Amino acid sequence: MAQIEFYWSYHLLPRLKGLTDEEYFWEPVPNCWSIRQVDGTWKIDWAWPTPDPAPVTTIAWRLAHLGVQTFGIRWSTHFGDGSLTLDTVKWPSTARDAVTELSRYYHLWVTAIQGMDEASLARPVGPQEHQWGNEPFAGLAFHLNREFVHHGAEVCLLRDLYRAGTR
């Protein structure tokens, strides 16, 4: 937990300050995956299984993936009422909303994990995690840490490229 808290407080959150909607939706290459308005509703570009090679994704896609999918849906599934799903989510349509949602779900997830004891962390995550259902909950927590650092670093790189004028 110290790793994820340090990463959030001293690396990613400071780098998200000043994020504009233009940056949020910037597509550095053609055919990026992003968040798009479709028939009046904001949706995330998505396919399962993910194409190989996977499309490049925008800051919008990455922040939504982290906030809503990585932390939000997992928190709702394991600690909440299970009502937040890919079908019920309201995807963030602005940079400000995305950072707000990421912060909200990050804090809910971290607080929930901090409240678990050793026995809870050792128990299987259950069928909600599909083929990984028999893996210990601690493994899911480590996986989400990795996702957070991985995609957070990508967001920072995209901001650097945008600022450097490669747009």
C-alpha positions as CSV (number, residue, x, y, z in Angstrom):
1,M,0.0,0.0,0.0
2,A,2.9,2.3,0.6
3,Q,4.0,2.0,-3.0
4,I,0.6,2.9,-4.5
5,E,0.0,5.7,-2.0
6,F,3.5,7.2,-2.7
7,Y,3.0,6.9,-6.5
8,W,-0.4,8.6,-6.3
9,S,0.6,11.4,-4.0
10,Y,4.0,12.3,-5.3
11,H,4.1,11.2,-8.9
12,L,0.8,10.8,-10.7
13,L,-1.6,13.3,-9.0
14,P,0.9,16.2,-9.4
15,R,1.3,15.3,-13.0
16,L,-2.4,15.5,-13.6
17,K,-2.7,19.2,-12.6
18,G,-3.7,21.4,-15.4
19,L,-4.8,18.6,-17.7
20,T,-6.9,20.1,-20.5
21,D,-9.7,18.6,-22.4
22,E,-7.6,19.0,-25.6
23,E,-4.8,16.9,-24.1
24,Y,-7.4,14.5,-22.6
25,F,-8.7,13.6,-26.1
26,W,-5.5,14.1,-28.1
27,E,-4.9,11.2,-30.5
28,P,-1.1,11.0,-31.1
29,V,-1.6,8.5,-33.9
30,P,-4.6,7.6,-36.1
31,N,-7.2,5.1,-34.9
32,C,-6.5,5.5,-31.1
33,W,-8.9,4.1,-28.6
34,S,-10.5,6.8,-26.6
35,I,-13.8,7.9,-24.9
36,R,-16.3,9.0,-27.5
37,Q,-19.8,10.3,-27.7
38,V,-22.0,7.7,-29.4
39,D,-25.7,8.5,-29.8
40,G,-25.5,11.1,-27.0
41,T,-23.8,8.7,-24.6
42,W,-20.1,8.7,-23.8
43,K,-18.5,5.2,-24.4
44,I,-15.1,3.7,-24.2
45,D,-13.5,2.0,-27.2
46,W,-13.2,-1.6,-26.2
47,A,-12.9,-5.1,-27.6
48,W,-12.4,-8.5,-26.0
49,P,-10.2,-10.1,-26.7
50,T,-8.0,-7.0,-27.2
51,P,-6.7,-6.8,-30.8
52,D,-3.0,-7.7,-31.3
53,P,-1.3,-5.4,-31.5
54,A,-3.4,-3.4,-29.1
55,P,-4.4,0.1,-30.3
56,V,-2.6,3.2,-28.9
57,T,-4.9,4.8,-26.3
58,T,-5.5,8.4,-25.4
59,I,-5.2,10.0,-22.0
60,A,-9.0,9.8,-21.8
61,W,-9.0,6.1,-22.4
62,R,-6.2,5.5,-19.9
63,L,-7.7,7.6,-17.1
64,A,-11.1,6.0,-17.6
65,H,-9.6,2.6,-17.6
66,L,-7.7,3.3,-14.4
67,G,-10.5,5.2,-12.5
68,V,-13.6,3.4,-13.6
69,Q,-12.4,-0.1,-14.7
70,T,-9.4,-0.8,-12.6
71,F,-10.5,0.8,-9.3
72,G,-14.2,1.6,-9.6
73,I,-15.7,-1.6,-11.0
74,R,-13.4,-3.7,-8.8
75,W,-14.3,-1.7,-5.7
76,S,-18.0,-1.9,-6.5
77,T,-17.7,-5.7,-7.2
78,H,-15.7,-6.6,-4.1
79,F,-16.7,-4.0,-1.5
80,G,-19.7,-2.1,-2.8
81,D,-23.1,-3.2,-4.1
82,G,-21.9,-4.4,-7.4
83,S,-23.9,-1.8,-9.3
84,L,-21.0,-0.3,-11.2
85,T,-20.4,-2.3,-14.3
86,L,-19.3,-1.7,-17.9
87,D,-23.0,-1.4,-18.7
88,T,-23.9,1.1,-16.0
89,V,-20.8,3.3,-15.9
90,K,-20.9,7.0,-16.9
91,W,-17.6,7.5,-18.7
92,P,-15.9,10.8,-17.9
93,S,-16.3,13.2,-20.8
94,T,-13.9,15.8,-19.5
95,A,-10.4,15.8,-18.1
96,R,-11.6,17.3,-14.9
97,D,-14.3,14.6,-14.5
98,A,-11.7,11.9,-15.2
99,V,-9.3,13.1,-12.6
100,T,-12.2,13.4,-10.1
101,E,-13.4,9.9,-10.8
102,L,-9.9,8.5,-10.7
103,S,-9.3,10.2,-7.3
104,R,-12.6,9.0,-5.9
105,Y,-12.2,5.3,-6.9
106,Y,-8.5,5.3,-6.0
107,H,-9.4,6.4,-2.5
108,L,-12.3,3.9,-2.1
109,W,-10.1,1.0,-3.3
110,V,-7.1,1.9,-1.1
111,T,-9.3,2.4,2.0
112,A,-11.0,-1.0,1.4
113,I,-7.7,-2.8,0.9
114,Q,-6.2,-1.2,4.0
115,G,-9.2,-2.5,6.0
116,M,-8.4,-6.1,5.1
117,D,-6.6,-8.4,7.4
118,E,-4.2,-11.2,6.5
119,A,-6.9,-13.8,6.2
120,S,-9.0,-11.6,3.9
121,L,-6.0,-10.9,1.7
122,A,-5.2,-14.6,1.5
123,R,-8.8,-15.7,0.5
124,P,-9.6,-16.3,-3.2
125,V,-11.0,-13.3,-5.1
126,G,-14.0,-15.3,-6.3
127,P,-15.8,-15.8,-9.6
128,Q,-16.1,-12.1,-10.2
129,E,-12.4,-12.3,-11.4
130,H,-13.2,-15.1,-13.9
131,Q,-10.3,-17.4,-14.6
132,W,-8.3,-15.9,-11.7
133,G,-11.1,-16.6,-9.2
134,N,-9.0,-18.9,-7.1
135,E,-6.1,-16.5,-6.8
136,P,-5.6,-14.7,-3.4
137,F,-7.0,-11.2,-3.0
138,A,-3.5,-9.9,-2.3
139,G,-2.6,-10.9,-5.9
140,L,-5.5,-8.7,-7.2
141,A,-4.2,-5.8,-5.1
142,F,-0.7,-6.2,-6.5
143,H,-2.1,-6.5,-10.0
144,L,-4.0,-3.2,-9.6
145,N,-0.9,-1.5,-8.2
146,R,0.9,-2.6,-11.4
147,E,-1.9,-1.4,-13.7
148,F,-1.9,1.9,-11.9
149,V,1.8,2.6,-12.2
150,H,1.9,1.2,-15.8
151,H,-1.0,3.3,-17.2
152,G,-0.1,6.3,-15.0
153,A,3.3,6.4,-16.5
154,E,1.8,6.2,-20.0
155,V,-0.4,9.2,-19.2
156,C,2.7,11.1,-18.0
157,L,4.5,10.3,-21.3
158,L,1.5,11.4,-23.4
159,R,1.5,14.7,-21.5
160,D,5.2,15.1,-22.2
161,L,4.7,14.4,-25.9
162,Y,1.8,16.7,-26.1
163,R,3.7,19.5,-24.3
164,A,6.7,18.9,-26.6
165,G,4.6,19.8,-29.6
166,T,4.3,16.4,-31.3
167,R,0.6,17.1,-31.7
